């Protein structure tokens, strides 16, 4: 309408994602904790509608940037981080499936509402079409948020969770929150960095997908390939939802990146139409999972009291990084004179992301590494038997075994008394794992404190306290 080129408008999209990442990083998690999902989502919907309504009267480029800045506030409160925060409290054992399926709403919205908006603009003009879209969003979203997004009551639980466990965990005093300590944690880096690379490659390719495919197979066929990619993303999320709660989620993430790397290899090395369709479908199978898996890994590896804050940090870092994906691939394509080098760059990022996830699969922290200063000294000097009763062994004792957490199936260290009787439902050795408390088959728990030596454990009928 105003004659602006794509090069002039593209930075506005990048700024939109960067500005959206800022509130996600600093404020979205605490806002959900303080105000609740209902107030935050309604406020975000109003911000999104206001930003959309600023687009039709825009006559200068800076006005477009201002409209996108307002819209970014709505994006921050209704994107993947917000969805994880909203869904997470209601599910425990089935959380992976529910979050994966809930995120399909975004994919379905792109399939349904993008053509609808195009039709409205073609029939009624840009201003009226945008106004109808904004009004429809408010008419649908605000009542649903007001009626459905209420806080979860303590006695409520999903069918597979069990109210007793939820109430006991809720009663425990949450550990302290420190932003710097979280950002330095190896587990946090092992989530945010691989997925940031994977999403940068993914968003960059999806942005340039039409530009790459159209000269090879024609615009019409390229449109069908893009539609097949979106449909495969929905199928991939549904299929992953059935298995993600029963296997290691980092293993699922590694496999997901490898499938996308295989797809990128096909896309970069062939010009055959059917092979390109196959590559698009394979790539699409992992598109939705790259968005949903970070929050599911955070759920298993960080305390539930900190979930909203940690997942907001991960999503913000990912969003800030992938905001430069389209520009990065566009610059590589411009400098190399074709998309071959750009696709190889995407392939490299996918391989590095998968390798990073696989590295964290192989290197779980040792028991001695989880102990504080005095315990580490004791472990190095051979003072390992803190509990001299025959029923229980030290956490650092070689007699301890490997098992899996009862609630999340992550690898844990299991005391001899549990491992020898098949009772692998002991506390995770990670203090920040599973809200630091998981329950034994006998119904008792390790009550983790600042000093592991003060913990008590009686899964086998022994109530003796560990002593040095």
Phi, psi and omega in degrees: 000316181263357180082015179285142180276166177298324179297328179284329183270336183301318178299334178295323177294317178298315178297325179300314180290320180294315179294327176290329180290331183297306177295329177298319182292316190260325196236334189297311179303307177299325179296316177297321179294324187272316187260337183093160184294324184300308183293320183292317182291319178297316176298320178294322178296319178295320178295317179297314179297320179295317178296320178298320181288346176279348182287313183302317181280000183293126179242347178237156185296324181295332177291326175295317178298320179296319178297317178294328177296318177293318179298329182296332176294320176293320178299319183298327184265358182225020181264200184298323179298315180296320181295319176299317181294323182288316186281324190306314184296341187270347184223151176234287182294327183257019185297320181302314180295316185291319179294318179300316181288324180296323179292346175295342177301322179294317179295317179296321178299320178294324180288321187271310192275335177297311175296325179296316179296320178299319179294319179297317180293320179295327184271318187249355183096164185296313185296310181291321179299316178295319180297317178297320180297314181295318180295320179296319179299313180294320182295328180272317191279317185297312178298320179297316179297320182292325185268328189259320188278071176258160177294149178281131177282153187298324184278353180278142177203156176290161186302327184264003188266309184097120185290329185296315180297318180298319181292322180292320178292323181292331182284342182288139179293125183291146177290165182291155181248128176225119183298312182299318180296322179294316181295335180270350182295136181298321179296322179294316178298323180290348173264309190289318185292309179300318182287331175297317177295315180299318180289327176299315177296319184293310181294321178298315180294315181298327178293322183260009185299314179296317180297329179279317187280325187303314179294339183271318186234002180095156184294318181298312179294325178296322176298318177296322179295321178293319176298321177295325177297314180295319179294321178295328178297320178294314179298320180297319178294317181297314181296317180295326179301331181286335186246342192293337179276356185244357181226172177293124185289333174291325176295319176299318180297317179299314179298322180297315179295323180292323176297317178293325176295320176298316178299318180293327176298316178297314183295327184276345189242006182218157173237007178289136186298314182292324177294322177294321175299316179299316178298320179295319180294315179298318179295320180296329180301332180260353186300309182290327183292327179297333178278321187272330187293324180304315179295326180289326176289320178301321181301323184277334191249359179227155179300145181295333177295336181257006187301311185298323180287316183292316181293328176295320178297315181298313181296321180296316178297316178299315183293318178299323181286310185287349175299333180268358181301308180300317180294321180298312180293323177297320179292319178296318179297321181292317183287326183268346179080015179183171183273357182301310180294325179296318179292325176294325175296319175298318179300316180297318180295322178294319180294317179297319178297314178296322179293322178296318177296318180296324179298320180285339173292324185274340188240073170284146183298143175285164181299316182299327180291341181271353184270154177280182191309305184294324179292324179295319178299316179298320180295321181289329183269006174092002179278081189256337188266083179283336177241114184271001178286146183292343186278341187223144181241164181293152175299325183271001181290138176299343180286345177292155184244173176261140177212198179228145181298142183293330186263333186230356176067014176284153179299136179220166171267131184246130177300157183303323184294331177275316185296324184287338181251008180080007181270083184269014182266054180262174180294145173294144177289345177281124183293329181263021185252134178054045179059025179063359181225126174226156194253144179278164181298332180282354177098349178269170184223155165281127178258096187286133176234192180293341179235116184299334184293341180271002181290153176239146184212128179216055179286338185249020180093359179263132181245020182286145179268142178298135177226157180274000000 
